[in-house]
Amino acid sequence: MRGRVMKAVVAAGLAALVFGALVAPALATDTIALTPSATTVRYGNELDLQPSVTATPVIPGDKITLQIMQGGDWVTYGEGLQVEDTDTIVPQSIFVNEEVAWPATFRALWIPKSGGGSVVATSDAVTVSMARYTKTKVTIGAPKTVRAKGASFAFTVSPVCAESLVKIWVVNSHGKTVTSTKILTDEFGHGSRTIKFGKAGRFTVLAQFLGNVWGKSSPVTAKAVTAH
């Protein structure tokens, strides 16, 4: 009787061990995630890419490297983030301009200080799209005195759409086009051109941003001037 009881106890113990092995939770895996501050950006925006590590806390000296997909390959972007505070991982900030081809796909790599430079976790890739500005305009700045033989006018495209092609033309009081030209602004949307009117009289200076990948073409802006 006693022998049968002992055998039953041993069998129950083995069954418990086997069952425990089957249902025991898996060990946590070190992972890293990358969260963008926006999924769609426009020229001149600032995009924050926030890495976060789970399972094992980061420690000062750990490094997080940001990569961007270019031509089908992952390329390191920027100098990476050196962890200074275990409670905070600062985001990687990117100024949206022509240096990055948009839409852009990013991922983050976690390289612990104790890992000898080895990557222990890679985040899922995140893609950030680019949207054009749908409402743009050109502002015309005229000098106080407009001389018929030539006067410098300033042209500003807003919102800023990087280097922008602007068409400029002048009509006289009879509606006839006196001159027409185009200028390319700088990366901040500013440009200027000296306009020669030929003779004194009333004129209208017109300008239109012709549009690019960052913004759609603008309505025509008109500014009446009197040349002396």
C-alpha positions as CSV (number, residue, x, y, z in Angstrom):
1,M,0.0,0.0,0.0
2,R,2.7,2.4,1.0
3,G,4.7,1.5,-2.1
4,R,1.7,2.4,-4.3
5,V,1.2,5.7,-2.6
6,M,4.9,6.6,-3.2
7,K,4.6,5.7,-6.8
8,A,1.5,7.9,-7.2
9,V,3.3,10.8,-5.6
10,V,6.3,10.5,-7.8
11,A,4.1,10.2,-10.9
12,A,2.2,13.3,-9.9
13,G,5.4,15.2,-9.3
14,L,6.7,14.2,-12.8
15,A,3.4,15.2,-14.4
16,A,3.6,18.6,-12.6
17,L,7.1,19.2,-13.9
18,V,6.2,18.3,-17.4
19,F,3.0,20.4,-17.3
20,G,4.9,23.3,-15.8
21,A,7.5,23.1,-18.6
22,L,4.7,23.3,-21.1
23,V,2.9,26.3,-19.7
24,A,5.8,28.3,-18.2
25,P,6.0,31.8,-19.8
26,A,8.8,32.4,-22.2
27,L,11.7,34.6,-21.1
28,A,11.3,38.3,-22.0
29,T,13.1,39.3,-25.2
30,D,15.0,42.6,-25.4
31,T,13.2,44.7,-27.9
32,I,13.4,48.3,-29.2
33,A,10.6,50.3,-30.8
34,L,10.7,53.5,-32.9
35,T,7.8,56.0,-32.7
36,P,7.7,59.0,-35.1
37,S,6.1,62.3,-33.8
38,A,4.1,62.4,-37.1
39,T,3.3,60.0,-39.9
40,T,3.1,62.8,-42.5
41,V,5.4,65.8,-42.7
42,R,5.8,69.0,-44.8
43,Y,8.9,71.0,-45.7
44,G,10.3,72.9,-42.8
45,N,8.7,70.6,-40.2
46,E,10.7,69.0,-37.4
47,L,10.3,65.3,-37.1
48,D,11.1,63.5,-33.8
49,L,11.9,59.8,-33.9
50,Q,11.5,58.4,-30.3
51,P,13.3,55.1,-29.5
52,S,12.1,53.0,-26.5
53,V,13.6,49.9,-25.1
54,T,11.7,47.1,-23.3
55,A,12.6,44.1,-21.2
56,T,16.1,45.2,-20.1
57,P,16.6,48.8,-18.9
58,V,19.1,50.9,-20.8
59,I,22.2,52.2,-18.9
60,P,24.4,55.2,-19.5
61,G,26.8,54.3,-22.3
62,D,24.3,52.3,-24.3
63,K,24.0,53.5,-27.9
64,I,21.0,53.7,-30.2
65,T,21.7,54.1,-33.9
66,L,19.1,55.4,-36.4
67,Q,19.1,54.0,-39.9
68,I,17.3,55.1,-43.1
69,M,16.4,53.0,-46.1
70,Q,18.2,54.3,-49.2
71,G,18.3,52.5,-52.5
72,G,17.2,49.3,-51.0
73,D,19.9,49.3,-48.3
74,W,19.9,50.4,-44.6
75,V,22.3,53.4,-44.1
76,T,23.2,54.9,-40.8
77,Y,21.6,58.3,-40.3
78,G,23.2,60.9,-38.0
79,E,25.6,60.2,-35.2
80,G,23.3,58.1,-33.1
81,L,22.1,58.6,-29.6
82,Q,24.3,58.0,-26.5
83,V,22.2,57.2,-23.5
84,E,23.0,59.5,-20.6
85,D,20.0,59.0,-18.4
86,T,18.4,55.7,-17.6
87,D,15.0,57.3,-17.2
88,T,15.1,59.2,-20.6
89,I,16.0,58.4,-24.1
90,V,16.0,61.6,-26.1
91,P,14.4,61.5,-29.5
92,Q,16.3,62.0,-32.8
93,S,15.2,65.2,-34.4
94,I,15.2,65.6,-38.2
95,F,14.5,68.9,-40.0
96,V,12.4,68.1,-43.0
97,N,14.2,69.3,-46.1
98,E,15.8,68.1,-49.3
99,E,18.6,66.2,-47.5
100,V,16.2,63.2,-47.1
101,A,14.2,61.7,-49.9
102,W,10.6,61.5,-48.7
103,P,8.7,59.3,-48.0
104,A,11.4,57.9,-45.8
105,T,11.7,54.7,-43.9
106,F,13.6,54.5,-40.6
107,R,14.5,51.9,-38.0
108,A,16.5,51.9,-34.7
109,L,19.3,49.6,-33.5
110,W,20.1,49.1,-29.8
111,I,23.8,48.5,-29.0
112,P,24.4,48.0,-25.2
113,K,27.6,49.2,-23.7
114,S,28.3,45.7,-22.4
115,G,27.7,44.1,-25.7
116,G,31.0,44.8,-27.3
117,G,29.4,46.8,-30.1
118,S,26.9,44.1,-31.1
119,V,23.4,44.9,-32.0
120,V,21.0,43.1,-29.6
121,A,17.7,44.5,-30.9
122,T,16.3,46.1,-34.1
123,S,13.0,48.0,-34.2
124,D,10.3,47.5,-36.8
125,A,10.7,49.9,-39.7
126,V,8.5,53.0,-39.7
127,T,7.7,55.0,-42.8
128,V,7.0,58.8,-42.7
129,S,5.2,60.3,-45.7
130,M,5.5,63.8,-47.2
131,A,2.6,66.0,-48.1
132,R,2.7,69.1,-50.3
133,Y,1.4,72.5,-49.1
134,T,-1.9,73.0,-50.9
135,K,-2.2,76.7,-50.2
136,T,0.8,78.9,-51.2
137,K,1.3,82.5,-52.0
138,V,3.8,85.0,-53.3
139,T,4.4,88.3,-51.5
140,I,5.7,91.2,-53.6
141,G,7.9,93.8,-51.8
142,A,8.3,97.1,-53.8
143,P,10.7,99.9,-53.1
144,K,9.4,103.3,-51.8
145,T,10.4,104.9,-55.1
146,V,9.9,103.0,-58.3
147,R,12.1,104.3,-61.1
148,A,11.3,103.6,-64.7
149,K,14.9,102.8,-65.6
150,G,14.9,100.0,-63.0
151,A,13.8,99.1,-59.5
152,S,14.5,96.1,-57.3
153,F,11.5,94.1,-56.1
154,A,11.5,91.3,-53.5
155,F,9.5,88.1,-53.8
156,T,8.7,85.7,-51.0
157,V,7.0,82.3,-51.3
158,S,5.2,81.1,-48.3
159,P,5.0,78.6,-46.7
160,V,8.6,77.9,-47.5
161,C,8.9,75.3,-50.2
162,A,12.7,75.2,-50.6
163,E,14.1,76.7,-53.8
164,S,11.0,77.9,-55.7
165,L,10.5,78.9,-59.3
166,V,8.5,82.2,-59.5
167,K,7.1,83.7,-62.7
168,I,7.1,87.5,-62.8
169,W,5.5,89.7,-65.4
170,V,4.5,93.4,-65.7
171,V,1.6,94.9,-67.5
172,N,1.0,98.6,-68.3
173,S,-2.2,100.6,-67.8
174,H,-3.5,99.3,-71.1
175,G,-3.1,95.6,-70.1
176,K,-0.2,95.0,-72.3
177,T,2.7,92.9,-71.0
178,V,5.8,95.0,-70.8
179,T,8.3,92.3,-69.6
180,S,8.3,88.8,-68.3
181,T,10.9,86.7,-66.5
182,K,11.4,83.9,-63.9
183,I,13.5,83.7,-60.8
184,L,14.5,80.9,-58.5
185,T,14.3,81.8,-54.8
186,D,16.8,80.6,-52.2
187,E,16.0,77.7,-49.9
188,F,14.1,80.0,-47.6
189,G,11.7,81.2,-50.3
190,H,13.3,84.6,-50.8
191,G,14.3,86.1,-54.2
192,S,14.6,89.5,-55.9
193,R,14.7,90.9,-59.4
194,T,15.3,94.4,-60.9
195,I,12.5,95.3,-63.1
196,K,12.8,97.9,-65.9
197,F,9.6,99.7,-66.9
198,G,11.0,101.6,-69.8
199,K,9.0,104.8,-69.1
200,A,7.1,106.5,-66.4
201,G,3.5,105.5,-65.8
202,R,1.3,103.1,-63.9
203,F,2.0,99.4,-64.0
204,T,1.0,96.2,-62.3
205,V,3.7,93.7,-61.2
206,L,2.4,90.1,-61.1
207,A,4.0,87.0,-59.6
208,Q,3.1,83.3,-59.3
209,F,4.9,80.4,-57.6
210,L,4.9,77.6,-60.2
211,G,4.9,74.8,-57.7
212,N,7.3,72.0,-56.8
213,V,7.4,68.7,-54.9
214,W,6.9,70.6,-51.6
215,G,4.0,72.9,-52.6
216,K,1.3,73.4,-55.2
217,S,1.4,76.5,-57.5
218,S,0.0,79.7,-56.0
219,P,-2.6,82.1,-57.2
220,V,-1.3,85.2,-59.0
221,T,-0.3,88.1,-56.8
222,A,-0.6,91.6,-58.2
223,K,0.9,94.8,-57.0
224,A,0.1,98.2,-58.6
225,V,3.0,100.6,-58.8
226,T,3.8,104.0,-60.4
227,A,7.1,104.4,-62.1
228,H,8.8,107.8,-62.2
